[in-house]
Amino acid sequence: MACIRLKENCEFNGESTYRHVNTHLPNYARPRFIRIKSAIELTATFKYRKVQLVEEGFNPAVITDRLYFLDDKENLYVQMTQDIYNSVKNHVFKL
């Protein structure tokens, strides 16, 4: 999973992000999930706060941020839904 913050007045484009990731990263390094946050939280020593993100995982029922899933069949990042989450948990989608 990658957690990113978009520039002001920018929108996430799942198709162009997929093309960029597919072009520049090997298969094993491509993030299967992209989480969009309005602000990236830092610790007192200016390190990224990751523990809470790891604990929340990728369940759309828990996460209030926008979350996208890498759909190799559609060749784009699609918005994560409860159906996709259930398919991943039940091993219908192989990661």
MOPAC internal coordinates of N, CA, C and O (Angstrom, degrees):
PM7 1SCF
backbone

  N    0.0000 0     0.00 0     0.00 0    0    0    0
  C    1.4446 1     0.00 0     0.00 0    1    0    0
  C    1.5174 1   109.27 1     0.00 0    2    1    0
  O    1.2310 1   121.70 1   -38.01 1    3    2    1
  N    1.3255 1   114.34 1   141.99 1    3    2    1
  C    1.4565 1   120.61 1   173.02 1    5    3    2
  C    1.5220 1   107.34 1  -116.35 1    6    5    3
  O    1.2310 1   120.81 1   -40.54 1    7    6    5
  N    1.3169 1   116.05 1   139.46 1    7    6    5
  C    1.4541 1   121.95 1   176.64 1    9    7    6
  C    1.5196 1   106.56 1  -115.51 1   10    9    7
  O    1.2310 1   120.93 1   -58.85 1   11   10    9
  N    1.3303 1   115.83 1   121.15 1   11   10    9
  C    1.4627 1   119.23 1  -175.55 1   13   11   10
  C    1.5263 1   110.65 1  -130.61 1   14   13   11
  O    1.2310 1   121.70 1   -19.20 1   15   14   13
  N    1.3037 1   114.35 1   160.80 1   15   14   13
  C    1.4633 1   122.70 1   172.87 1   17   15   14
  C    1.5210 1   106.48 1  -119.97 1   18   17   15
  O    1.2310 1   120.71 1   -52.80 1   19   18   17
  N    1.3129 1   116.25 1   127.20 1   19   18   17
  C    1.4597 1   120.86 1  -178.80 1   21   19   18
  C    1.5241 1   110.29 1   -81.75 1   22   21   19
  O    1.2310 1   121.01 1   -27.33 1   23   22   21
  N    1.3279 1   115.67 1   152.67 1   23   22   21
  C    1.4580 1   120.62 1   173.24 1   25   23   22
  C    1.5249 1   108.55 1   -63.34 1   26   25   23
  O    1.2310 1   121.41 1   -23.46 1   27   26   25
  N    1.3175 1   114.91 1   156.54 1   27   26   25
  C    1.4510 1   119.80 1   179.39 1   29   27   26
  C    1.5236 1   110.58 1   -58.95 1   30   29   27
  O    1.2310 1   120.79 1   -40.49 1   31   30   29
  N    1.3218 1   116.09 1   139.51 1   31   30   29
  C    1.4693 1   124.51 1   179.01 1   33   31   30
  C    1.5289 1   113.33 1    64.28 1   34   33   31
  O    1.2310 1   119.87 1  -156.44 1   35   34   33
  N    1.3109 1   117.85 1    23.56 1   35   34   33
  C    1.4724 1   122.14 1   176.17 1   37   35   34
  C    1.5182 1   109.03 1  -110.54 1   38   37   35
  O    1.2310 1   120.97 1   -32.03 1   39   38   37
  N    1.3012 1   115.74 1   147.97 1   39   38   37
  C    1.4519 1   122.05 1   177.02 1   41   39   38
  C    1.5233 1   109.45 1  -115.64 1   42   41   39
  O    1.2310 1   120.47 1   -30.80 1   43   42   41
  N    1.3095 1   116.71 1   149.20 1   43   42   41
  C    1.4533 1   122.24 1   177.74 1   45   43   42
  C    1.5206 1   108.78 1   -76.41 1   46   45   43
  O    1.2310 1   120.47 1   -49.02 1   47   46   45
  N    1.3303 1   116.71 1   130.98 1   47   46   45
  C    1.4546 1   122.29 1   178.00 1   49   47   46
  C    1.5241 1   107.50 1  -117.81 1   50   49   47
  O    1.2310 1   120.77 1   -71.91 1   51   50   49
  N    1.3255 1   116.14 1   108.09 1   51   50   49
  C    1.4585 1   121.22 1  -175.93 1   53   51   50
  C    1.5101 1   114.54 1   -64.59 1   54   53   51
  O    1.2310 1   120.48 1   149.01 1   55   54   53
  N    1.3239 1   116.69 1   -30.99 1   55   54   53
  C    1.4672 1   120.50 1  -178.67 1   57   55   54
  C    1.5319 1   111.47 1   -74.39 1   58   57   55
  O    1.2310 1   120.29 1   131.80 1   59   58   57
  N    1.3293 1   117.05 1   -48.20 1   59   58   57
  C    1.4657 1   119.11 1  -179.34 1   61   59   58
  C    1.5227 1   111.26 1   -70.65 1   62   61   59
  O    1.2310 1   120.23 1   146.89 1   63   62   61
  N    1.3249 1   117.16 1   -33.11 1   63   62   61
  C    1.4683 1   119.79 1   176.00 1   65   63   62
  C    1.5176 1   110.22 1   -64.36 1   66   65   63
  O    1.2310 1   120.35 1   138.32 1   67   66   65
  N    1.3236 1   116.94 1   -41.68 1   67   66   65
  C    1.4648 1   120.69 1   177.29 1   69   67   66
  C    1.5280 1   110.82 1   -60.67 1   70   69   67
  O    1.2310 1   120.20 1   133.93 1   71   70   69
  N    1.3244 1   117.22 1   -46.07 1   71   70   69
  C    1.4673 1   120.20 1  -179.94 1   73   71   70
  C    1.5266 1   110.99 1   -61.07 1   74   73   71
  O    1.2310 1   120.38 1   137.04 1   75   74   73
  N    1.3298 1   116.87 1   -42.96 1   75   74   73
  C    1.4612 1   120.86 1  -179.79 1   77   75   74
  C    1.5341 1   110.89 1   -63.61 1   78   77   75
  O    1.2310 1   120.64 1   131.27 1   79   78   77
  N    1.3210 1   116.39 1   -48.73 1   79   78   77
  C    1.4649 1   121.34 1  -179.25 1   81   79   78
  C    1.5186 1   110.24 1   -63.10 1   82   81   79
  O    1.2310 1   120.30 1   137.52 1   83   82   81
  N    1.3227 1   117.02 1   -42.48 1   83   82   81
  C    1.4577 1   122.04 1  -178.42 1   85   83   82
  C    1.5238 1   111.30 1   -65.50 1   86   85   83
  O    1.2310 1   120.14 1   145.14 1   87   86   85
  N    1.3218 1   117.33 1   -34.86 1   87   86   85
  C    1.4578 1   122.31 1  -178.95 1   89   87   86
  C    1.5313 1   112.18 1   -76.15 1   90   89   87
  O    1.2310 1   120.25 1   139.66 1   91   90   89
  N    1.3187 1   117.13 1   -40.34 1   91   90   89
  C    1.4602 1   120.97 1  -168.87 1   93   91   90
  C    1.5321 1   115.60 1  -102.71 1   94   93   91
  O    1.2310 1   119.61 1   168.05 1   95   94   93
  N    1.3149 1   118.35 1   -11.95 1   95   94   93
  C    1.4692 1   119.86 1  -177.22 1   97   95   94
  C    1.5273 1   110.99 1  -123.75 1   98   97   95
  O    1.2310 1   120.35 1   -38.10 1   99   98   97
  N    1.3249 1   116.94 1   141.90 1   99   98   97
  C    1.4706 1   118.62 1   173.18 1  101   99   98
  C    1.5265 1   109.40 1   -68.17 1  102  101   99
  O    1.2310 1   120.67 1   -19.31 1  103  102  101
  N    1.3040 1   116.33 1   160.69 1  103  102  101
  C    1.4637 1   121.90 1  -175.23 1  105  103  102
  C    1.5248 1   112.67 1   -52.61 1  106  105  103
  O    1.2310 1   119.78 1   136.77 1  107  106  105
  N    1.3144 1   118.03 1   -43.23 1  107  106  105
  C    1.4664 1   120.81 1  -176.32 1  109  107  106
  C    1.5307 1   112.94 1   -69.87 1  110  109  107
  O    1.2310 1   119.52 1   162.84 1  111  110  109
  N    1.3230 1   118.53 1   -17.16 1  111  110  109
  C    1.4662 1   122.11 1  -177.38 1  113  111  110
  C    1.5275 1   113.19 1  -100.14 1  114  113  111
  O    1.2310 1   119.64 1   175.69 1  115  114  113
  N    1.3142 1   118.29 1    -4.31 1  115  114  113
  C    1.4655 1   121.34 1  -178.40 1  117  115  114
  C    1.5223 1   109.93 1   -75.50 1  118  117  115
  O    1.2310 1   120.33 1   -51.76 1  119  118  117
  N    1.3306 1   116.96 1   128.24 1  119  118  117
  C    1.4708 1   117.95 1   179.19 1  121  119  118
  C    1.5257 1   110.82 1   -69.23 1  122  121  119
  O    1.2310 1   120.77 1   -51.57 1  123  122  121
  N    1.3132 1   116.12 1   128.43 1  123  122  121
  C    1.4624 1   121.42 1   178.64 1  125  123  122
  C    1.5202 1   110.76 1   -76.11 1  126  125  123
  O    1.2310 1   120.68 1   153.95 1  127  126  125
  N    1.3158 1   116.31 1   -26.05 1  127  126  125
  C    1.4569 1   122.07 1   179.57 1  129  127  126
  C    1.5219 1   108.67 1  -129.93 1  130  129  127
  O    1.2310 1   120.81 1   -39.45 1  131  130  129
  N    1.3212 1   116.06 1   140.55 1  131  130  129
  C    1.4600 1   121.45 1   173.32 1  133  131  130
  C    1.5285 1   106.88 1  -125.21 1  134  133  131
  O    1.2310 1   121.82 1   -55.21 1  135  134  133
  N    1.3168 1   114.11 1   124.79 1  135  134  133
  C    1.4602 1   121.05 1  -179.99 1  137  135  134
  C    1.5251 1   108.13 1  -108.73 1  138  137  135
  O    1.2310 1   120.66 1   -51.46 1  139  138  137
  N    1.3242 1   116.34 1   128.54 1  139  138  137
  C    1.4574 1   122.05 1  -178.83 1  141  139  138
  C    1.5290 1   108.42 1  -100.87 1  142  141  139
  O    1.2310 1   120.82 1   -60.67 1  143  142  141
  N    1.3297 1   116.04 1   119.33 1  143  142  141
  C    1.4633 1   120.68 1   179.00 1  145  143  142
  C    1.5181 1   108.97 1  -114.03 1  146  145  143
  O    1.2310 1   121.09 1   -29.60 1  147  146  145
  N    1.3201 1   115.52 1   150.40 1  147  146  145
  C    1.4645 1   119.86 1   177.90 1  149  147  146
  C    1.5228 1   110.89 1   -78.56 1  150  149  147
  O    1.2310 1   120.41 1   153.61 1  151  150  149
  N    1.3340 1   116.82 1   -26.39 1  151  150  149
  C    1.4682 1   121.36 1   177.30 1  153  151  150
  C    1.5235 1   108.45 1  -148.87 1  154  153  151
  O    1.2310 1   120.57 1   -41.08 1  155  154  153
  N    1.3047 1   116.51 1   138.92 1  155  154  153
  C    1.4615 1   121.63 1   177.13 1  157  155  154
  C    1.5299 1   107.14 1   -92.35 1  158  157  155
  O    1.2310 1   121.11 1   -55.74 1  159  158  157
  N    1.3173 1   115.47 1   124.26 1  159  158  157
  C    1.4609 1   120.29 1  -176.51 1  161  159  158
  C    1.5173 1   110.34 1   -84.75 1  162  161  159
  O    1.2310 1   121.26 1   -37.90 1  163  162  161
  N    1.3293 1   115.20 1   142.10 1  163  162  161
  C    1.4580 1   122.15 1   179.93 1  165  163  162
  C    1.5215 1   110.26 1  -120.15 1  166  165  163
  O    1.2310 1   121.05 1   -24.82 1  167  166  165
  N    1.3361 1   115.59 1   155.18 1  167  166  165
  C    1.4556 1   121.18 1   173.87 1  169  167  166
  C    1.5270 1   108.91 1   -82.27 1  170  169  167
  O    1.2310 1   120.52 1    -0.95 1  171  170  169
  N    1.3237 1   116.62 1   179.05 1  171  170  169
  C    1.4696 1   121.42 1   178.91 1  173  171  170
  C    1.5257 1   111.46 1   -64.18 1  174  173  171
  O    1.2310 1   120.28 1   156.70 1  175  174  173
  N    1.3380 1   117.07 1   -23.30 1  175  174  173
  C    1.4697 1   120.71 1   179.32 1  177  175  174
  C    1.5314 1   111.67 1  -101.27 1  178  177  175
  O    1.2310 1   120.46 1  -159.28 1  179  178  177
  N    1.3358 1   116.72 1    20.72 1  179  178  177
  C    1.4690 1   124.27 1   174.68 1  181  179  178
  C    1.5253 1   113.84 1    63.24 1  182  181  179
  O    1.2310 1   120.74 1  -147.42 1  183  182  181
  N    1.3171 1   116.20 1    32.58 1  183  182  181
  C    1.4644 1   120.57 1   172.04 1  185  183  182
  C    1.5297 1   107.19 1  -101.10 1  186  185  183
  O    1.2310 1   120.95 1   -25.55 1  187  186  185
  N    1.3287 1   115.80 1   154.45 1  187  186  185
  C    1.4590 1   119.04 1   179.62 1  189  187  186
  C    1.5179 1   110.35 1   -69.31 1  190  189  187
  O    1.2310 1   121.19 1   -42.08 1  191  190  189
  N    1.3328 1   115.32 1   137.92 1  191  190  189
  C    1.4685 1   121.80 1   178.86 1  193  191  190
  C    1.5295 1   107.53 1   -84.20 1  194  193  191
  O    1.2310 1   120.41 1   -73.86 1  195  194  193
  N    1.3428 1   116.81 1   106.14 1  195  194  193
  C    1.4659 1   121.04 1  -173.21 1  197  195  194
  C    1.5216 1   113.70 1  -111.17 1  198  197  195
  O    1.2310 1   119.85 1   158.65 1  199  198  197
  N    1.3242 1   117.89 1   -21.35 1  199  198  197
  C    1.4675 1   120.88 1  -173.63 1  201  199  198
  C    1.5221 1   111.20 1   -59.11 1  202  201  199
  O    1.2310 1   120.15 1   134.46 1  203  202  201
  N    1.3327 1   117.32 1   -45.54 1  203  202  201
  C    1.4570 1   120.67 1  -179.74 1  205  203  202
  C    1.5333 1   111.08 1   -64.11 1  206  205  203
  O    1.2310 1   120.47 1   141.27 1  207  206  205
  N    1.3173 1   116.71 1   -38.73 1  207  206  205
  C    1.4684 1   120.58 1   178.69 1  209  207  206
  C    1.5266 1   111.03 1   -62.57 1  210  209  207
  O    1.2310 1   120.91 1   138.17 1  211  210  209
  N    1.3266 1   115.86 1   -41.83 1  211  210  209
  C    1.4642 1   120.73 1   179.63 1  213  211  210
  C    1.5256 1   109.89 1   -65.07 1  214  213  211
  O    1.2310 1   120.56 1   137.59 1  215  214  213
  N    1.3337 1   116.54 1   -42.41 1  215  214  213
  C    1.4662 1   120.24 1  -179.19 1  217  215  214
  C    1.5282 1   111.76 1   -64.39 1  218  217  215
  O    1.2310 1   120.29 1   143.42 1  219  218  217
  N    1.3306 1   117.05 1   -36.58 1  219  218  217
  C    1.4642 1   120.22 1  -179.72 1  221  219  218
  C    1.5221 1   111.94 1   -73.52 1  222  221  219
  O    1.2310 1   119.84 1   153.30 1  223  222  221
  N    1.3156 1   117.92 1   -26.70 1  223  222  221
  C    1.4564 1   121.32 1   177.72 1  225  223  222
  C    1.5128 1   112.42 1    65.43 1  226  225  223
  O    1.2310 1   120.39 1    43.55 1  227  226  225
  N    1.3452 1   116.87 1  -136.45 1  227  226  225
  C    1.4676 1   120.90 1  -176.73 1  229  227  226
  C    1.5204 1   111.67 1  -129.95 1  230  229  227
  O    1.2310 1   120.20 1  -154.27 1  231  230  229
  N    1.3262 1   117.22 1    25.73 1  231  230  229
  C    1.4584 1   121.75 1   179.67 1  233  231  230
  C    1.5268 1   109.34 1   -79.90 1  234  233  231
  O    1.2310 1   119.47 1   -63.75 1  235  234  233
  N    1.3392 1   118.62 1   116.25 1  235  234  233
  C    1.4645 1   120.26 1  -178.15 1  237  235  234
  C    1.5267 1   113.07 1   -66.84 1  238  237  235
  O    1.2310 1   119.94 1   162.59 1  239  238  237
  N    1.3270 1   117.73 1   -17.41 1  239  238  237
  C    1.4639 1   120.34 1   176.59 1  241  239  238
  C    1.5228 1   111.10 1   -74.46 1  242  241  239
  O    1.2310 1   120.02 1   157.92 1  243  242  241
  N    1.3317 1   117.58 1   -22.08 1  243  242  241
  C    1.4619 1   122.77 1  -178.18 1  245  243  242
  C    1.5229 1   111.31 1   -97.50 1  246  245  243
  O    1.2310 1   120.13 1   142.45 1  247  246  245
  N    1.3176 1   117.35 1   -37.55 1  247  246  245
  C    1.4578 1   123.11 1  -172.63 1  249  247  246
  C    1.5264 1   110.20 1   -88.35 1  250  249  247
  O    1.2310 1   120.92 1   -47.77 1  251  250  249
  N    1.3270 1   115.85 1   132.23 1  251  250  249
  C    1.4662 1   120.20 1   177.20 1  253  251  250
  C    1.5284 1   111.38 1   -94.20 1  254  253  251
  O    1.2310 1   119.88 1   163.98 1  255  254  253
  N    1.3358 1   117.84 1   -16.02 1  255  254  253
  C    1.4637 1   122.11 1   178.77 1  257  255  254
  C    1.5302 1   109.96 1   -74.68 1  258  257  255
  O    1.2310 1   121.27 1   -19.34 1  259  258  257
  N    1.3353 1   115.18 1   160.66 1  259  258  257
  C    1.4651 1   118.71 1   173.66 1  261  259  258
  C    1.5206 1   108.47 1   -70.02 1  262  261  259
  O    1.2310 1   120.77 1   -42.18 1  263  262  261
  N    1.3013 1   116.13 1   137.82 1  263  262  261
  C    1.4572 1   122.51 1  -177.02 1  265  263  262
  C    1.5187 1   108.38 1  -134.74 1  266  265  263
  O    1.2310 1   120.80 1   -45.46 1  267  266  265
  N    1.3356 1   116.07 1   134.54 1  267  266  265
  C    1.4597 1   121.89 1  -177.63 1  269  267  266
  C    1.5216 1   109.88 1  -123.59 1  270  269  267
  O    1.2310 1   121.12 1   -31.50 1  271  270  269
  N    1.3277 1   115.46 1   148.50 1  271  270  269
  C    1.4604 1   123.85 1  -177.54 1  273  271  270
  C    1.5243 1   109.10 1  -117.39 1  274  273  271
  O    1.2310 1   120.54 1   -43.50 1  275  274  273
  N    1.3255 1   116.57 1   136.50 1  275  274  273
  C    1.4637 1   122.30 1   178.48 1  277  275  274
  C    1.5256 1   109.16 1   -75.99 1  278  277  275
  O    1.2310 1   120.78 1   -71.26 1  279  278  277
  N    1.3243 1   116.12 1   108.74 1  279  278  277
  C    1.4575 1   122.13 1   179.46 1  281  279  278
  C    1.5253 1   107.98 1  -101.73 1  282  281  279
  O    1.2310 1   120.75 1   -79.08 1  283  282  281
  N    1.3255 1   116.17 1   100.92 1  283  282  281
  C    1.4634 1   120.96 1  -178.41 1  285  283  282
  C    1.5289 1   112.87 1   -67.65 1  286  285  283
  O    1.2310 1   120.13 1   153.92 1  287  286  285
  N    1.3203 1   117.36 1   -26.08 1  287  286  285
  C    1.4679 1   119.62 1   179.08 1  289  287  286
  C    1.5264 1   111.49 1   -71.69 1  290  289  287
  O    1.2310 1   120.79 1   142.97 1  291  290  289
  N    1.3254 1   116.10 1   -37.03 1  291  290  289
  C    1.4641 1   121.16 1  -179.62 1  293  291  290
  C    1.5322 1   112.59 1   -91.24 1  294  293  291
  O    1.2310 1   120.38 1   169.08 1  295  294  293
  N    1.3299 1   116.88 1   -10.92 1  295  294  293
  C    1.4687 1   122.72 1  -178.07 1  297  295  294
  C    1.5236 1   112.55 1    59.25 1  298  297  295
  O    1.2310 1   121.03 1  -132.80 1  299  298  297
  N    1.3290 1   115.63 1    47.20 1  299  298  297
  C    1.4538 1   121.02 1   175.97 1  301  299  298
  C    1.5298 1   109.91 1  -165.28 1  302  301  299
  O    1.2310 1   121.51 1   -11.98 1  303  302  301
  N    1.3181 1   114.71 1   168.02 1  303  302  301
  C    1.4578 1   120.61 1   172.75 1  305  303  302
  C    1.5136 1   107.59 1   -90.90 1  306  305  303
  O    1.2310 1   120.42 1   -55.00 1  307  306  305
  N    1.3288 1   116.80 1   125.00 1  307  306  305
  C    1.4640 1   122.02 1  -179.95 1  309  307  306
  C    1.5227 1   108.86 1  -109.54 1  310  309  307
  O    1.2310 1   121.16 1   -27.57 1  311  310  309
  N    1.3280 1   115.39 1   152.43 1  311  310  309
  C    1.4657 1   119.61 1   178.78 1  313  311  310
  C    1.5244 1   109.22 1   -64.13 1  314  313  311
  O    1.2310 1   121.38 1   -46.16 1  315  314  313
  N    1.3260 1   114.97 1   133.84 1  315  314  313
  C    1.4546 1   121.88 1  -178.40 1  317  315  314
  C    1.5280 1   109.93 1   -69.27 1  318  317  315
  O    1.2310 1   120.87 1   -48.02 1  319  318  317
  N    1.3169 1   115.94 1   131.98 1  319  318  317
  C    1.4591 1   121.96 1   177.27 1  321  319  318
  C    1.5212 1   108.45 1  -122.39 1  322  321  319
  O    1.2310 1   121.23 1   -10.77 1  323  322  321
  N    1.3096 1   115.26 1   169.23 1  323  322  321
  C    1.4601 1   119.62 1   178.19 1  325  323  322
  C    1.5300 1   110.33 1   -65.00 1  326  325  323
  O    1.2310 1   119.89 1   146.54 1  327  326  325
  N    1.3298 1   117.82 1   -33.46 1  327  326  325
  C    1.4693 1   121.09 1   178.25 1  329  327  326
  C    1.5308 1   111.02 1   -64.67 1  330  329  327
  O    1.2310 1   120.39 1   136.34 1  331  330  329
  N    1.3441 1   116.87 1   -43.66 1  331  330  329
  C    1.4677 1   119.85 1   177.49 1  333  331  330
  C    1.5160 1   109.91 1   -64.13 1  334  333  331
  O    1.2310 1   120.50 1   136.98 1  335  334  333
  N    1.3275 1   116.66 1   -43.02 1  335  334  333
  C    1.4725 1   120.96 1   178.26 1  337  335  334
  C    1.5303 1   110.50 1   -57.24 1  338  337  335
  O    1.2310 1   120.36 1   132.58 1  339  338  337
  N    1.3295 1   116.92 1   -47.42 1  339  338  337
  C    1.4716 1   120.67 1   179.68 1  341  339  338
  C    1.5253 1   111.14 1   -63.03 1  342  341  339
  O    1.2310 1   120.13 1   141.71 1  343  342  341
  N    1.3326 1   117.36 1   -38.29 1  343  342  341
  C    1.4674 1   120.72 1   178.53 1  345  343  342
  C    1.5199 1   111.52 1   -64.71 1  346  345  343
  O    1.2310 1   120.26 1   140.76 1  347  346  345
  N    1.3282 1   117.10 1   -39.24 1  347  346  345
  C    1.4664 1   120.68 1   177.49 1  349  347  346
  C    1.5225 1   109.96 1   -66.79 1  350  349  347
  O    1.2310 1   120.49 1   134.06 1  351  350  349
  N    1.3288 1   116.67 1   -45.94 1  351  350  349
  C    1.4743 1   120.59 1  -178.82 1  353  351  350
  C    1.5235 1   111.45 1   -64.00 1  354  353  351
  O    1.2310 1   119.89 1   146.85 1  355  354  353
  N    1.3324 1   117.82 1   -33.15 1  355  354  353
  C    1.4574 1   122.01 1  -179.25 1  357  355  354
  C    1.5196 1   112.84 1   -92.51 1  358  357  355
  O    1.2310 1   120.37 1  -169.09 1  359  358  357
  N    1.3482 1   116.90 1    10.91 1  359  358  357
  C    1.4679 1   124.62 1   176.38 1  361  359  358
  C    1.5233 1   113.89 1    63.29 1  362  361  359
  O    1.2310 1   119.99 1  -153.86 1  363  362  361
  N    1.3358 1   117.62 1    26.14 1  363  362  361
  C    1.4636 1   120.85 1   172.98 1  365  363  362
  C    1.5292 1   108.05 1   -74.56 1  366  365  363
  O    1.2310 1   120.69 1   134.48 1  367  366  365
  N    1.3551 1   116.29 1   -45.52 1  367  366  365
  C    1.4576 1   121.79 1   171.77 1  369  367  366
  C    1.5188 1   107.23 1   -90.54 1  370  369  367
  O    1.2310 1   120.03 1   -53.59 1  371  370  369
  N    1.3004 1   117.55 1   126.41 1  371  370  369
  C    1.4544 1   121.10 1   177.75 1  373  371  370
  C    1.5238 1   109.10 1   -94.80 1  374  373  371
  O    1.2310 1   121.16 1   -49.36 1  375  374  373
  N    1.3094 1   115.38 1   130.64 1  375  374  373
  C    1.4676 1   119.74 1  -178.21 1  377  375  374
  C    1.5117 1   111.06 1   -96.65 1  378  377  375
  O    1.2310 1   120.10 1   180.00 1  379  378  377

